[in-house]
């Protein structure tokens, strides 16, 4: 697809997920002035809503409010790829270093269980989010990718509760017939979801418990005991930050997490003849072992939703307002989709969009609460938040209620990363990292070596992933 063709694709409107539901929802009421409550939650995405849900179910008389600058699900919760998966953000090994192997195993088990917890809550609350637990399939299409895949499988199989299966080319293609697939790895702890349906249903469930969600209310600053908004000040014993990729907009938080951009396209519905050839009957989520990796799902109405990094970062931690992505990103994602599935080459791209995810400097998610100040936080999911947000919400609820539970003893609780560098170092580093990763992918695609291309090693060092 050329950039000229890409310019004709519908772009933005927050996301196709919201467009499919009729567009952005009618806004809820804004905060009407100063307010005193027990718990103020800043951000009405998955993290904030799950936290409100579990807090209120545990203690119904607790006065909880959620504050949101746009509408519930405006950010990554309404734009993501719909992977409810068990990934330990940042890897288990960092927890071995700080807390021991047992703690790392506990983190993995908790995330496995969380996949099923989200599915169970959706069923209990009557949330139809197109959920199918078909597992996660990640594939290799070059010798270098295959070598990384095989090494990853060996590492995963050295841990309990990962349940991964190594697939040869034939077995991988029997699940999803990606053109040129050389091998794959599958595990059962993942479900496909419709992100906007899930967040919309969760917001309704939270309101059903009596929790107000004040939209059109921008929080400018969080301090102990106060959330200062453009509509008034909310005073609370506990103020919980659940702002993920928009954290940099808060006073004093500009360098806490980096807002990384990710983009998606979605096709028009594909005919039955396409699915007869490709399969994908299990509705697995689909990823790969490229350095600038892709992610995809087969939607409930038989489209392919296909995502990737695009332009990774905007100078000064700027974030978008409507979900638009660059035309060159649309073109490159469409081209990649069609190399995966040549039979989809003539199927139009229906919509493109982008969103931001929160990236800590060490690429590890965190949840925490300071009893002395009442300030709490959760996030830094680096794109794995559909599951981790639920675990974070349950954990924050236990921390606020001062419960000593298995969740509050997990190794991500209280984890802190150093702050990101100042500009222009931050912009230069992030864009250099992804330039190097793209160079590595191009080199690996054009060669026959099973070795990872050298630019990727340099990028790993700069990113802090080595």
C-alpha positions in Angstrom: 0.0 0.0 0.0 1.3 3.4 -0.9 1.0 6.5 1.4 -1.5 7.9 -1.1 -3.7 4.9 -0.7 -3.1 5.0 3.1 -4.4 8.6 3.2 -7.8 7.4 2.1 -8.1 5.0 5.0 -10.3 6.2 7.9 -7.9 7.3 10.5 -8.3 8.1 14.2 -11.8 8.5 15.8 -10.1 7.1 18.9 -10.2 3.5 17.5 -12.1 1.1 15.3 -13.2 -0.7 18.4 -15.1 2.4 19.5 -16.3 3.2 16.0 -17.9 -0.3 15.8 -19.9 0.6 18.9 -21.2 3.7 17.3 -18.4 6.1 18.1 -17.3 7.7 21.4 -19.9 7.3 24.1 -22.0 10.1 25.3 -20.0 11.9 28.0 -20.8 11.4 31.7 -21.1 14.4 33.9 -18.0 16.3 34.9 -17.0 17.0 38.5 -19.2 19.8 39.8 -16.8 21.3 42.4 -14.7 20.3 45.4 -15.4 16.9 46.9 -14.4 14.8 49.9 -14.2 11.0 49.5 -12.2 8.1 50.8 -10.5 7.0 47.6 -10.0 9.1 44.4 -8.9 7.1 41.4 -7.3 9.1 38.6 -7.9 7.5 35.2 -11.0 5.6 33.9 -9.2 2.9 31.9 -8.9 -0.7 32.9 -6.6 -0.1 35.9 -8.8 2.6 37.5 -12.0 0.8 36.8 -10.8 -2.6 38.1 -9.5 -0.9 41.3 -12.9 0.8 41.8 -14.7 -2.5 41.2 -12.7 -4.6 43.7 -12.6 -1.9 46.3 -16.3 -1.4 46.3 -17.1 -5.1 46.2 -14.8 -5.6 49.2 -16.1 -2.6 51.2 -19.4 -1.2 49.8 -19.6 1.7 52.2 -16.3 3.1 50.9 -16.7 6.5 49.1 -14.8 5.9 45.8 -14.8 8.2 42.8 -13.1 7.9 39.4 -11.8 11.0 37.6 -11.3 10.9 33.8 -10.2 13.7 31.5 -12.0 12.4 28.4 -14.2 9.3 28.7 -13.9 5.9 30.2 -11.7 3.8 27.9 -10.4 6.8 25.9 -6.8 5.6 26.3 -5.1 2.3 25.7 -8.0 0.4 27.3 -10.2 1.2 24.2 -7.5 1.0 21.6 -5.3 -2.1 22.3 -4.9 -5.3 20.3 -7.3 -7.3 22.6 -4.7 -9.7 24.0 -5.8 -11.0 27.5 -2.5 -12.8 28.0 -0.2 -13.9 30.9 3.0 -12.0 30.0 5.2 -10.9 32.9 6.1 -7.4 31.8 9.8 -7.0 31.9 10.4 -10.7 32.4 10.6 -13.0 35.4 14.4 -12.9 35.7 14.4 -9.4 37.3 12.4 -10.8 40.2 14.8 -13.7 40.6 17.5 -11.1 41.1 15.6 -9.1 43.7 13.2 -11.6 45.4 14.2 -15.1 44.4 12.8 -17.7 42.0 9.8 -18.5 44.1 8.5 -14.9 43.8 9.0 -14.9 40.0 7.0 -18.1 39.8 4.2 -16.5 42.0 4.0 -13.6 39.6 3.6 -15.9 36.6 0.9 -18.0 38.4 -1.0 -14.8 39.4 -1.1 -13.6 35.8 -2.2 -17.0 34.5 -5.1 -16.9 37.1 -5.9 -13.3 36.1 -6.8 -14.3 32.6 -9.5 -16.6 34.0 -10.5 -14.0 36.5 -11.3 -11.4 33.8 -13.3 -14.0 31.9 -15.2 -14.9 35.0 -16.0 -11.3 35.9 -17.2 -10.6 32.4 -19.6 -13.6 32.6 -20.8 -12.6 36.1 -21.4 -9.0 35.1 -23.0 -9.8 31.7 -20.2 -8.1 29.7 -20.2 -9.5 26.1 -16.7 -8.6 25.0 -16.3 -11.3 22.2 -14.0 -13.3 24.6 -12.6 -16.5 23.2 -9.8 -18.3 25.1 -7.9 -19.7 22.2 -4.3 -19.2 23.5 -1.4 -17.2 22.1 0.5 -18.2 19.0 3.8 -16.5 18.2 5.6 -17.4 15.0 8.9 -17.1 13.2 9.3 -16.2 9.5 13.1 -15.9 9.2 15.9 -18.2 10.5 17.0 -15.5 13.0 13.4 -15.3 14.4 13.3 -19.1 14.6 16.5 -19.3 16.6 15.1 -16.7 19.0 11.8 -18.5 19.2 13.5 -21.8 20.0 15.7 -20.2 22.7 12.6 -18.6 24.2 10.8 -21.9 24.3 13.7 -23.6 26.0 13.7 -20.8 28.6 9.9 -20.9 29.1 9.9 -24.6 29.5 12.5 -24.3 32.4 9.8 -22.5 34.4 6.6 -24.1 35.8 3.2 -22.8 34.8 4.2 -21.5 31.4 2.7 -24.4 29.5 4.3 -23.5 26.1 4.3 -25.9 23.2 7.0 -25.7 20.4 5.5 -26.1 17.0 7.2 -26.9 13.7 6.3 -25.2 10.5 3.5 -27.6 9.7 1.9 -27.5 13.2 2.1 -23.7 13.3 0.5 -23.4 9.9 -2.3 -25.8 10.9 -3.3 -23.2 13.5 -2.9 -20.1 11.4 -1.5 -20.4 7.9 0.9 -17.5 7.8 2.8 -17.3 4.6 6.5 -18.4 5.1 6.0 -19.6 8.7 9.0 -21.6 9.9 7.8 -22.5 13.4 5.8 -21.3 16.3 5.1 -21.4 20.0 1.7 -21.7 21.6 0.4 -21.4 25.1 -3.2 -21.6 26.5 -3.2 -18.6 28.9 -4.6 -16.0 26.5 -8.0 -14.9 25.2 -9.0 -12.6 22.4 -11.2 -9.8 23.6 -12.9 -6.7 22.1 -11.2 -3.9 24.2 -13.9 -1.3 24.0 -16.7 -3.7 24.8 -14.8 -4.8 27.8 -14.1 -1.3 29.1 -17.6 -0.1 28.4 -19.0 -3.1 30.3 -16.6 -2.6 33.2 -17.5 1.0 33.5 -21.2 0.1 33.7 -20.5 -2.5 36.3 -18.6 0.0 38.4 -21.4 2.5 38.2 -23.8 -0.2 39.1 -21.9 -0.6 42.4 -22.5 3.1 43.1 -19.2 4.5 42.1 -19.4 7.9 40.2 -17.2 8.3 37.1 -16.6 12.0 36.5 -15.6 12.5 32.9 -14.4 15.7 31.1 -12.4 16.3 34.3 -8.7 16.8 33.9 -6.5 16.1 36.9 -3.6 18.5 36.8 -1.7 17.4 40.0 -1.8 14.6 42.6 -0.5 15.3 46.1 -1.1 13.5 49.4 -4.7 13.8 50.2 -5.7 15.7 47.0 -6.4 15.4 43.3 -6.4 18.8 41.8 -8.6 19.1 38.7 -9.8 21.8 36.4 -13.3 21.3 37.9 -12.4 21.4 41.6 -10.3 19.6 44.2 -11.0 16.1 45.4 -9.8 15.5 48.9 -9.3 11.8 49.7 -7.4 9.6 52.2 -6.1 7.7 49.2 -5.3 9.1 45.8 -4.5 6.4 43.2 -2.8 7.1 39.9 -4.0 4.9 37.0 -3.0 7.1 34.0 -0.6 4.7 32.1 0.5 6.4 28.9 -0.9 9.8 29.9 1.1 9.9 33.2 3.6 12.5 31.7 0.8 15.1 31.6 0.6 15.2 35.4 2.7 17.8 37.3 5.9 16.2 38.5 5.5 13.0 36.5 6.9 14.0 33.1 9.8 11.6 33.3 8.1 8.8 35.2 6.9 6.7 32.3 7.4 7.3 28.6 4.3 7.3 26.4 5.1 4.8 23.6 3.0 4.9 20.5 1.5 1.8 19.0 -0.7 1.7 15.9 -3.3 -0.7 14.4 -5.2 -1.3 11.2 -8.3 -3.5 10.7 -9.5 -5.0 7.5 -13.0 -5.2 6.1 -14.6 -8.6 6.9 -12.9 -11.5 5.0 -14.9 -14.1 3.2 -15.3 -17.7 4.3 -13.0 -18.9 1.5 -10.2 -16.9 3.1 -10.7 -18.6 6.4 -11.0 -22.0 4.8 -7.4 -21.5 3.6 -5.9 -19.7 6.6 -7.7 -21.5 9.4 -7.4 -19.5 12.6 -10.5 -21.4 13.9 -9.2 -21.3 17.5 -9.2 -17.5 17.5 -5.7 -17.5 18.9 -4.0 -14.2 19.2 -1.1 -13.9 16.8 2.4 -12.4 17.2 5.9 -12.9 15.9 9.6 -12.8 16.8 10.6 -9.8 14.8 12.4 -7.0 16.8 9.7 -4.5 15.8 7.0 -7.1 16.5 3.4 -7.3 15.2 0.3 -8.5 17.0 -3.1 -9.5 15.6 -6.4 -11.1 16.2 -9.3 -12.5 14.2 -12.3 -10.4 15.3 -15.7 -11.7 16.0 -17.0 -10.5 12.6 -14.1 -12.1 10.7 -11.7 -9.1 10.2 -8.0 -9.1 10.9 -7.0 -6.5 13.5 -3.2 -6.0 13.0 -0.9 -3.8 15.0 2.7 -2.7 15.3 4.9 0.1 16.6 4.8 2.8 13.9 6.5 6.0 15.0 7.4 5.1 18.5 7.6 8.4 20.4 6.7 12.0 20.0 9.2 14.6 21.3 8.5 15.9 24.8 6.2 13.0 25.6 3.4 14.4 23.6 0.3 12.3 23.2 -2.5 12.4 20.6 -6.0 13.6 21.0 -8.0 11.5 18.5 -6.0 8.3 17.8 -4.7 9.3 14.4 -1.6 7.6 13.1 0.9 8.4 10.3 0.1 7.5 6.7 3.5 5.8 6.4 2.6 3.6 9.4 -0.7 2.6 7.8 1.1 1.7 4.6 3.8 -0.3 6.4 1.3 -2.2 8.5 -0.9 -3.0 5.5 2.2 -4.3 3.6 3.2 -6.5 6.5 -0.3 -7.9 6.9 -0.4 -8.8 3.2 3.0 -10.5 3.4 1.6 -12.6 6.2 -1.7 -13.3 4.3 -1.3 -12.8 0.6 -4.9 -13.9 0.1 -6.0 -10.7 1.9 -4.1 -8.4 -0.5 -7.3 -7.3 -2.2 -9.3 -6.8 1.0 -9.5 -3.0 1.9 -8.2 -1.6 5.2 -11.3 -0.3 7.0 -9.7 1.8 9.7 -6.4 2.8 11.3 -5.6 4.3 14.7 -3.0 4.7 17.4 -2.6 5.0 21.1 0.0 5.3 23.8 1.2 2.8 26.4 3.3 3.5 29.5 7.0 2.4 29.5 9.1 2.6 32.7 12.8 3.0 32.2 13.4 -0.6 33.1 10.4 -1.9 31.1 8.8 -3.5 34.2 5.3 -2.9 35.3 4.6 -1.9 38.9 1.9 -1.4 41.5 2.2 0.2 44.9 0.7 2.2 47.7 2.4 4.4 50.3 0.5 4.2 53.6 2.1 7.3 55.0 0.8 9.5 52.2 -2.1 7.5 50.9 -0.7 7.8 47.3 -0.9 4.7 45.1 -0.1 3.9 41.5 -0.2 1.1 39.0 1.0 0.8 35.4 3.9 0.7 33.1 2.5 -2.3 31.4 4.4 -1.8 28.1 1.5 -3.1 26.1 0.6 -6.2 28.2 -2.0 -4.4 30.4 -5.3 -6.1 29.4 -4.5 -8.8 32.0 -2.1 -7.0 34.3 -4.6 -4.2 34.9 -7.0 -6.6 36.6 -4.2 -8.0 38.8 -3.1 -4.4 39.6 -6.7 -3.4 40.5 -7.1 -6.3 42.9 -3.7 -5.6 44.4 -4.4 -1.9 44.9 -7.6 -2.7 46.6 -5.9 -5.0 49.0 -3.1 -2.4 49.7 -5.7 0.4 50.3 -7.6 -1.9 52.7 -4.3 -2.9 54.4 -4.8 -6.5 53.7 -1.8 -8.9 53.8 -2.5 -11.2 50.9 -0.8 -13.3 48.3 -1.3 -10.4 45.9 0.3 -7.8 48.1 3.4 -10.0 48.4 3.9 -10.3 44.7 7.3 -9.0 43.6 6.1 -6.2 41.4 4.5 -4.5 44.4 6.5 -1.4 45.4 8.9 -1.8 42.5 10.4 1.5 41.3 12.3 2.3 38.2 14.6 5.3 37.6 13.2 8.2 35.7 13.6 8.7 32.0 16.3 11.0 30.6 15.6 14.6 29.8 14.9 15.8 26.3 16.4 15.6 23.7 18.2 12.5 25.1 14.9 10.7 25.6 13.7 11.3 22.0 17.1 10.5 20.5 17.4 7.2 22.5 13.9 5.9 21.8 14.0 6.7 18.0 17.6 5.3 17.7 16.4 2.1 19.4 13.6 1.5 17.0 15.7 2.6 14.0 18.2 -0.1 15.0 15.5 -2.7 15.5 14.1 -2.0 12.0 17.6 -2.3 10.5 18.0 -5.7 12.3 14.6 -6.9 10.9 15.5 -5.9 7.4 18.9 -7.6 7.6 17.4 -10.8 9.0 14.7 -10.8 6.4 17.2 -10.6 3.5 19.7 -13.2 4.9 19.9 -16.9 5.8 21.8 -16.6 9.1 20.2 -17.8 12.3 22.1 -15.2 14.2 20.4 -12.0 15.5 21.5 -9.0 13.5 24.0 -6.8 15.4 21.9 -3.6 15.4 19.4 -5.4 17.6 22.1 -6.1 20.2 23.0 -2.4 20.3 19.4 -1.4 20.7 18.9 -3.9 23.5 21.8 -2.3 25.4 20.5 1.3 24.9 17.0 0.2 25.9 18.2 -1.6 29.0 17.0 -5.0 27.9 20.4 -6.8 27.8 
